[in-house]
Amino acid sequence: MAKTNPVEFIEQVRSETAKVTWPTRKETVITTIMVMIMVFFASLFFLAADTVLNMIVSTVLGR
């Protein structure tokens, strides 16, 4: 792999960064809210699963 000097590297990085389609503020906010909602539901699911498994293990072990 050929080595590039730092100046060429910075130019290449700027060129590639210019090609990126950045999300709008609205898209970022909506996506963040969706992620928070999914995290909430996932945490509820794992809480319920943990509670059920805890009850099963406690029953089997007789505690």
VMD Tcl script that builds the backbone (N, CA, C; Angstrom):
set m [mol new atoms 189]
animate dup $m
set s [atomselect $m all]
$s set {name element resname resid chain x y z} {
  {N N MET 1 A 0.831 -1.165 0.000}
  {CA C MET 1 A 0.000 0.000 0.000}
  {C C MET 1 A 0.887 1.244 0.000}
  {N N ALA 2 A 0.634 2.132 -0.955}
  {CA C ALA 2 A 1.460 3.330 -1.082}
  {C C ALA 2 A 1.156 4.301 0.042}
  {N N LYS 3 A 2.207 4.929 0.525}
  {CA C LYS 3 A 2.038 5.921 1.586}
  {C C LYS 3 A 1.740 7.272 0.964}
  {N N THR 4 A 0.838 8.013 1.602}
  {CA C THR 4 A 0.549 9.366 1.147}
  {C C THR 4 A 1.066 10.337 2.192}
  {N N ASN 5 A 1.430 11.500 1.713}
  {CA C ASN 5 A 1.912 12.477 2.689}
  {C C ASN 5 A 0.715 13.095 3.410}
  {N N PRO 6 A 0.944 13.718 4.550}
  {CA C PRO 6 A -0.169 14.248 5.355}
  {C C PRO 6 A -1.046 15.267 4.624}
  {N N VAL 7 A -0.477 16.081 3.762}
  {CA C VAL 7 A -1.252 17.084 3.041}
  {C C VAL 7 A -2.231 16.412 2.085}
  {N N GLU 8 A -1.764 15.403 1.351}
  {CA C GLU 8 A -2.644 14.663 0.449}
  {C C GLU 8 A -3.751 13.947 1.233}
  {N N PHE 9 A -3.370 13.405 2.377}
  {CA C PHE 9 A -4.354 12.701 3.197}
  {C C PHE 9 A -5.468 13.650 3.632}
  {N N ILE 10 A -5.112 14.825 4.100}
  {CA C ILE 10 A -6.114 15.809 4.534}
  {C C ILE 10 A -7.006 16.203 3.360}
  {N N GLU 11 A -6.434 16.379 2.183}
  {CA C GLU 11 A -7.223 16.717 0.993}
  {C C GLU 11 A -8.197 15.599 0.651}
  {N N GLN 12 A -7.742 14.355 0.756}
  {CA C GLN 12 A -8.614 13.218 0.480}
  {C C GLN 12 A -9.745 13.124 1.503}
  {N N VAL 13 A -9.428 13.385 2.753}
  {CA C VAL 13 A -10.450 13.347 3.800}
  {C C VAL 13 A -11.501 14.425 3.545}
  {N N ARG 14 A -11.077 15.626 3.211}
  {CA C ARG 14 A -12.017 16.710 2.909}
  {C C ARG 14 A -12.881 16.360 1.703}
  {N N SER 15 A -12.278 15.759 0.706}
  {CA C SER 15 A -13.028 15.368 -0.490}
  {C C SER 15 A -14.101 14.332 -0.156}
  {N N GLU 16 A -13.743 13.335 0.644}
  {CA C GLU 16 A -14.703 12.300 1.024}
  {C C GLU 16 A -15.780 12.856 1.953}
  {N N THR 17 A -15.407 13.745 2.852}
  {CA C THR 17 A -16.377 14.341 3.768}
  {C C THR 17 A -17.404 15.169 3.013}
  {N N ALA 18 A -16.997 15.793 1.926}
  {CA C ALA 18 A -17.923 16.598 1.129}
  {C C ALA 18 A -18.989 15.726 0.456}
  {N N LYS 19 A -18.700 14.443 0.261}
  {CA C LYS 19 A -19.642 13.532 -0.392}
  {C C LYS 19 A -20.697 12.986 0.570}
  {N N VAL 20 A -20.480 13.156 1.875}
  {CA C VAL 20 A -21.380 12.601 2.880}
  {C C VAL 20 A -22.686 13.380 2.900}
  {N N THR 21 A -23.796 12.648 2.979}
  {CA C THR 21 A -25.106 13.275 3.141}
  {C C THR 21 A -25.420 13.288 4.631}
  {N N TRP 22 A -25.363 14.450 5.233}
  {CA C TRP 22 A -25.564 14.570 6.670}
  {C C TRP 22 A -27.053 14.659 6.975}
  {N N PRO 23 A -27.498 14.024 8.088}
  {CA C PRO 23 A -28.922 14.096 8.446}
  {C C PRO 23 A -29.296 15.498 8.931}
  {N N THR 24 A -30.559 15.840 8.728}
  {CA C THR 24 A -31.035 17.135 9.209}
  {C C THR 24 A -31.256 17.047 10.726}
  {N N ARG 25 A -31.462 18.182 11.342}
  {CA C ARG 25 A -31.711 18.211 12.780}
  {C C ARG 25 A -32.995 17.443 13.104}
  {N N LYS 26 A -34.018 17.619 12.269}
  {CA C LYS 26 A -35.293 16.931 12.492}
  {C C LYS 26 A -35.107 15.417 12.428}
  {N N GLU 27 A -34.371 14.932 11.437}
  {CA C GLU 27 A -34.122 13.496 11.312}
  {C C GLU 27 A -33.368 12.961 12.528}
  {N N THR 28 A -32.408 13.724 13.009}
  {CA C THR 28 A -31.626 13.303 14.169}
  {C C THR 28 A -32.500 13.225 15.412}
  {N N VAL 29 A -33.364 14.209 15.614}
  {CA C VAL 29 A -34.251 14.210 16.783}
  {C C VAL 29 A -35.225 13.040 16.720}
  {N N ILE 30 A -35.825 12.812 15.557}
  {CA C ILE 30 A -36.783 11.710 15.403}
  {C C ILE 30 A -36.099 10.363 15.644}
  {N N THR 31 A -34.929 10.186 15.094}
  {CA C THR 31 A -34.193 8.937 15.271}
  {C C THR 31 A -33.826 8.727 16.735}
  {N N THR 32 A -33.411 9.784 17.408}
  {CA C THR 32 A -33.070 9.683 18.824}
  {C C THR 32 A -34.284 9.283 19.657}
  {N N ILE 33 A -35.426 9.878 19.379}
  {CA C ILE 33 A -36.656 9.536 20.100}
  {C C ILE 33 A -37.030 8.073 19.855}
  {N N MET 34 A -36.914 7.623 18.606}
  {CA C MET 34 A -37.225 6.224 18.281}
  {C C MET 34 A -36.304 5.271 19.044}
  {N N VAL 35 A -35.036 5.603 19.125}
  {CA C VAL 35 A -34.087 4.758 19.854}
  {C C VAL 35 A -34.453 4.709 21.334}
  {N N MET 36 A -34.795 5.850 21.911}
  {CA C MET 36 A -35.184 5.888 23.329}
  {C C MET 36 A -36.427 5.022 23.587}
  {N N ILE 37 A -37.401 5.082 22.679}
  {CA C ILE 37 A -38.614 4.265 22.826}
  {C C ILE 37 A -38.265 2.777 22.758}
  {N N MET 38 A -37.426 2.402 21.812}
  {CA C MET 38 A -37.040 0.993 21.684}
  {C C MET 38 A -36.251 0.526 22.903}
  {N N VAL 39 A -35.392 1.363 23.450}
  {CA C VAL 39 A -34.644 1.007 24.660}
  {C C VAL 39 A -35.604 0.797 25.820}
  {N N PHE 40 A -36.611 1.655 25.936}
  {CA C PHE 40 A -37.607 1.520 27.005}
  {C C PHE 40 A -38.329 0.181 26.896}
  {N N PHE 41 A -38.806 -0.163 25.697}
  {CA C PHE 41 A -39.529 -1.421 25.529}
  {C C PHE 41 A -38.615 -2.627 25.727}
  {N N ALA 42 A -37.387 -2.537 25.285}
  {CA C ALA 42 A -36.443 -3.641 25.486}
  {C C ALA 42 A -36.163 -3.829 26.983}
  {N N SER 43 A -36.028 -2.729 27.715}
  {CA C SER 43 A -35.778 -2.858 29.151}
  {C C SER 43 A -36.983 -3.468 29.867}
  {N N LEU 44 A -38.200 -3.109 29.442}
  {CA C LEU 44 A -39.396 -3.730 30.032}
  {C C LEU 44 A -39.427 -5.231 29.740}
  {N N PHE 45 A -39.103 -5.610 28.507}
  {CA C PHE 45 A -39.085 -7.021 28.141}
  {C C PHE 45 A -38.087 -7.798 28.994}
  {N N PHE 46 A -36.864 -7.278 29.125}
  {CA C PHE 46 A -35.841 -7.994 29.891}
  {C C PHE 46 A -36.153 -8.001 31.389}
  {N N LEU 47 A -36.807 -6.962 31.892}
  {CA C LEU 47 A -37.248 -6.970 33.281}
  {C C LEU 47 A -38.265 -8.084 33.503}
  {N N ALA 48 A -39.233 -8.199 32.601}
  {CA C ALA 48 A -40.247 -9.249 32.718}
  {C C ALA 48 A -39.617 -10.630 32.584}
  {N N ALA 49 A -38.726 -10.805 31.618}
  {CA C ALA 49 A -38.073 -12.102 31.428}
  {C C ALA 49 A -37.245 -12.472 32.657}
  {N N ASP 50 A -36.536 -11.529 33.229}
  {CA C ASP 50 A -35.721 -11.782 34.412}
  {C C ASP 50 A -36.602 -12.150 35.609}
  {N N THR 51 A -37.716 -11.456 35.756}
  {CA C THR 51 A -38.626 -11.740 36.861}
  {C C THR 51 A -39.204 -13.148 36.744}
  {N N VAL 52 A -39.635 -13.512 35.556}
  {CA C VAL 52 A -40.195 -14.849 35.338}
  {C C VAL 52 A -39.144 -15.921 35.595}
  {N N LEU 53 A -37.946 -15.738 35.050}
  {CA C LEU 53 A -36.887 -16.727 35.270}
  {C C LEU 53 A -36.504 -16.814 36.741}
  {N N ASN 54 A -36.501 -15.691 37.431}
  {CA C ASN 54 A -36.192 -15.678 38.859}
  {C C ASN 54 A -37.234 -16.482 39.630}
  {N N MET 55 A -38.506 -16.303 39.284}
  {CA C MET 55 A -39.573 -17.054 39.962}
  {C C MET 55 A -39.447 -18.555 39.683}
  {N N ILE 56 A -39.129 -18.908 38.456}
  {CA C ILE 56 A -38.978 -20.329 38.092}
  {C C ILE 56 A -37.820 -20.956 38.853}
  {N N VAL 57 A -36.690 -20.294 38.863}
  {CA C VAL 57 A -35.511 -20.835 39.553}
  {C C VAL 57 A -35.771 -20.926 41.045}
  {N N SER 58 A -36.418 -19.911 41.622}
  {CA C SER 58 A -36.735 -19.947 43.051}
  {C C SER 58 A -37.656 -21.102 43.388}
  {N N THR 59 A -38.621 -21.365 42.515}
  {CA C THR 59 A -39.546 -22.480 42.733}
  {C C THR 59 A -38.818 -23.821 42.643}
  {N N VAL 60 A -37.971 -23.960 41.646}
  {CA C VAL 60 A -37.236 -25.224 41.456}
  {C C VAL 60 A -36.278 -25.472 42.621}
  {N N LEU 61 A -35.615 -24.431 43.087}
  {CA C LEU 61 A -34.644 -24.600 44.166}
  {C C LEU 61 A -35.310 -24.597 45.554}
  {N N GLY 62 A -36.586 -24.280 45.599}
  {CA C GLY 62 A -37.325 -24.326 46.850}
  {C C GLY 62 A -36.994 -23.212 47.816}
  {N N ARG 63 A -36.709 -22.056 47.311}
  {CA C ARG 63 A -36.367 -20.934 48.192}
  {C C ARG 63 A -37.528 -20.020 48.346}
}
mol reanalyze $m
mol bondsrecalc $m
mol representation Tube
mol addrep $m
